[in-house]
Amino acid sequence: MREENELRFRKILLNNGRDIPALGFGTLIPDAAETITATRDALEAGFRHFDCAERYGNEREVGRALQAGLAAGGIARDELFVTTKLWNSNHRPERVEPAFQASLDRLGLKYLDLYLIHTPYAFQPGDDQDPRDQNGNVLYDPGVTLLDTWRAMENLVDHGKCRAIGLSDVSLNELKPIYESARIKPAVVQVESHPHLPETEVLEFCKEKGIVFLAFAPLGHGARPGPLEDPVILAIAARVGKTPAQVLLAWAVQRGTALLTTPRSANRARENFDISALPESALDEINRIQTRQRLNEVVKTGIPGFIPQGKARGA
Ligand SMILES: NC(=O)c1ccc[n+]([C@@H]2O[C@H](COP(=O)([O-])OP(=O)(O)OC[C@H]3O[C@@H](n4cnc5c(N)ncnc54)[C@H](OP(=O)(O)O)[C@@H]3O)[C@@H](O)[C@H]2O)c1
């Protein structure tokens, strides 16, 4: 029987009075057919929180899989938590509502649980998601500030189709001023985080201000070497009878964060959902890991992609 206090069913209260399932499924999956099967498998494994983005180019496929899950019965829309993100080329305030509505239409939904500004970097406005000059340099848009974009995001909440708004790929340098000036405070901040990049300062700020910290790449994006092969994680996994992935995901939830993981097979979806609480001593051991490694530079440039290394894929 489902027990609400089990780690895999944990929900975190948002500053809008609703809650977000801590275990989230990320849809950064390049292949369209695989997006549908992986989203369906995640739903069947028990995931109810889905993270999308216009940039991923597969909102339609995610939407189809979610609609099929809803239509098959047993799952109601309000049991799902669906997020998508505003891309860099849509930061101009007049582009925000149309971009939001286009995402909603592609997903086939009537409202979104969360809409994030994907990165704090505005690119040249337009339909080209990756505008470059003749030398291949990204064309940024100096004509719009992050606060301008945030004000347009606040309007979406006022109009009722978007329940919460937040930021992604920010450091405290961007987060603090938006937090101070916001009429509607960010509900969620999504950043890369795992034991090799704990982002403790951002987490502390979020906890102090009632913002949910949402970790992407909690398995270190599957990079090897990486957190999945850290000797501390391997030793704990052997001791508690769980897999290294389950140890990493449990640690993230137990430190009070939500997370996004991307299993692409049904077996891995079941594995990644089947987490249980680690003893305090194991959490302490993980918190003492000294290795530091950032796997995604998007936070520095707004240009997406994992740093190619070992098995890590570009994205
Ligand atoms: N805001 C942003 O800029 C941003 C950037 C990146 C990602 N994200 C979001 O975060 C989500 C998660 O990111 P991520 O893909 O890095 O997540 P992740 O879960 O840390 O890494 C996924 C990788 O781990 C492997 N994996 C999954 N389950 C495993 C298991 N049980 N054991 C061993 N390896 C396993 C997968 O391998 P296989 O593919 O072989 O199954 C895949 O290579 C994305 O889908 C996206 O929604 C956001």
The ligand as an ORCA input file, in Angstrom:
! r2SCAN-3c Opt
* xyz 0 1
  N      17.841     23.529    -16.951
  C      18.739     23.014    -17.751
  O      19.502     23.706    -18.432
  C      18.861     21.525    -17.847
  C      20.042     20.970    -18.359
  C      20.126     19.585    -18.421
  C      19.082     18.789    -17.996
  N      17.933     19.367    -17.526
  C      16.766     18.539    -17.108
  O      17.188     17.546    -16.209
  C      16.821     16.251    -16.683
  C      17.785     15.238    -16.157
  O      19.117     15.479    -16.635
  P      20.122     14.302    -16.932
  O      19.766     13.674    -18.219
  O      21.488     14.772    -16.770
  O      19.758     13.291    -15.733
  P      20.515     12.118    -15.050
  O      19.454     11.179    -14.580
  O      21.530     12.629    -14.066
  O      21.374     11.426    -16.195
  C      20.806     10.663    -17.216
  C      21.873      9.665    -17.621
  O      22.025      8.736    -16.554
  C      21.861      7.431    -17.049
  N      21.026      6.686    -16.090
  C      19.709      6.884    -15.820
  N      19.300      6.031    -14.862
  C      20.372      5.276    -14.545
  C      20.581      4.231    -13.638
  N      19.600      3.775    -12.869
  N      21.826      3.695    -13.552
  C      22.825      4.127    -14.340
  N      22.700      5.138    -15.232
  C      21.471      5.691    -15.325
  C      21.188      7.537    -18.388
  O      21.722      6.555    -19.195
  P      20.914      5.941    -20.435
  O      20.612      7.089    -21.324
  O      21.872      4.963    -20.999
  O      19.665      5.310    -19.875
  C      21.575      8.915    -18.856
  O      22.802      8.836    -19.575
  C      16.763     16.436    -18.208
  O      15.993     15.475    -18.863
  C      16.118     17.802    -18.280
  O      14.724     17.682    -18.051
  C      17.823     20.716    -17.435
*
